Amino acid sequence: MSTIEREQFDQYMMPNYAPGDMIPVRGSGSRVWDQQGREYVDFAGGIAVNALGHVHPALVSTLTDQAGKLWHTSNVIATEPAIALARKLCEATFAERVFFCNSGGEAVEASLKLARRYCSDHYGPKKDLIIAFDNAFHGRSLFSVSVGGQPDYRAGFGPLPGGITHLPFNDVAALEAAFSDNVCAVIVEPIQGEAGVLDAEPRFLQAIRRLCDQHNALMVLDEVQTGVGRTGKLYAHEWYGVVPDIMATAKALGGGFPIGATLATAEVASSLVVGTHGSTYGGNPLACSVAAAAFDVINTPEVLDGVTHRRMLLEDGLQKISSRFDVFETIRGRGLLIGCVVSESWKGRAREFLQAAQDAGLMLLIAGGDVVRLAPSLIIPEADITEGLERMESAVAGLCAAEQKAASVS
């Protein structure tokens, strides 16, 4: 019997999180079990992190093998796992150089620092303006949260870094009006995940690329949530016909093991000379070994094509639930990053769906108050999709029944 209880979280942890009552202790594939032995279907994927589900045998084997060899050195010494993973990333993407760190926020931080440094080196320190977009989420460091477009995440942390302009997402006219030769970089998510799973329009991303080229600015893509197979391509920008100068990647990159990376062209990366940036744990042999194993599994036609097939199954099931209960206005996103926008009568109440689903044995996510978000394993079995949708239908049925009962009483 475990001596760890949920109440101890509030006793010992800082209050910046508010987890539910359930404490998971074991996972396998797309199933999770809590302290009481209750089973859950996982449609959350650790917020798009567990791309191959829980305890995937290839990742466990790789981690176990590397743990018996070499855990950590420092970045004054090159290691085989870091070099091998960097090579895989460069061979599979636009990138020619890689910087490793531990998280998406760090990868974004390095991307922005690199962009500023490159423009300072080549055009002078006055070319420093960063264009970002309303409702974007780029991490929690002071720089990345300043570039992020959600004011609540910046409140109380000032003074904030300057030289940042926020524009409406998907507004080409506003982008064109704001652009000048002082722009250093534009940072954008192909799909705004935390903002409610909002897809970028192709013409919008293409306009960013065009304007960056015209004004000698850098296009920085935040693919922390959309990358490594999540949308059915290795990286989501492949759907849009654009190529960035710098890209941040993390989450699914490690399949659950903490790792992040900043990818760039060789020309841009040349500004990150010795001593300009670093990360003590970045390129850790354990993390790089696991990420390489995950990458080898994910970057295959079977897995990437399977994402599209699983999306169809999930979207069809979600549409049927909505047709029966009228709970979703629309279903957004691409691949296995899915946003279910709640209908008018449920606005601001997305968290109620999350809790009802958990009570029914299903793990979900939300993205703001109006969107139920799904980001399951890229290889979630069809049987688990079917079971998860049945549990979700049960949860929605319970919510709607309680709503009707409350309405009849009032």
Secondary structure, 3 states (H helix, E strand, C coil): CCCCCCHHHHHHCCCCCCCCCCCEEEEEECEEEECCCCEEEECCHHHHCCCCCECCHHHHHHHHHHHCCCCCCCCCCCCHHHHHHHHHHHHHCCCCEEEEECCHHHHHHHHHHHHHHHHHHHHCCCCCEEEEECCCCCCCCHHHHHHCCCHHHHCCCCCCCCCEEEECCCCHHHHHHHCCCCEEEEEECCEECCCCCEECCHHHHHHHHHHHHHCCCEEEEECCCCCCCCCCCCCHHHHCCCCCCEEEECHHHHCCCCCEEEEECHHHHCCCCCCCCCCCCCCCHHHHHHHHHHHHHHCCHHHHHHHHHHHHHHHHHHHHHHHHHCCEEEEEEECCEEEEEECHHHCCCHHHHHHHHHHCCEECEECCCCEEEECCCCCCCHHHHHHHHHHHHHHHHHHHHHHHHHHHHC
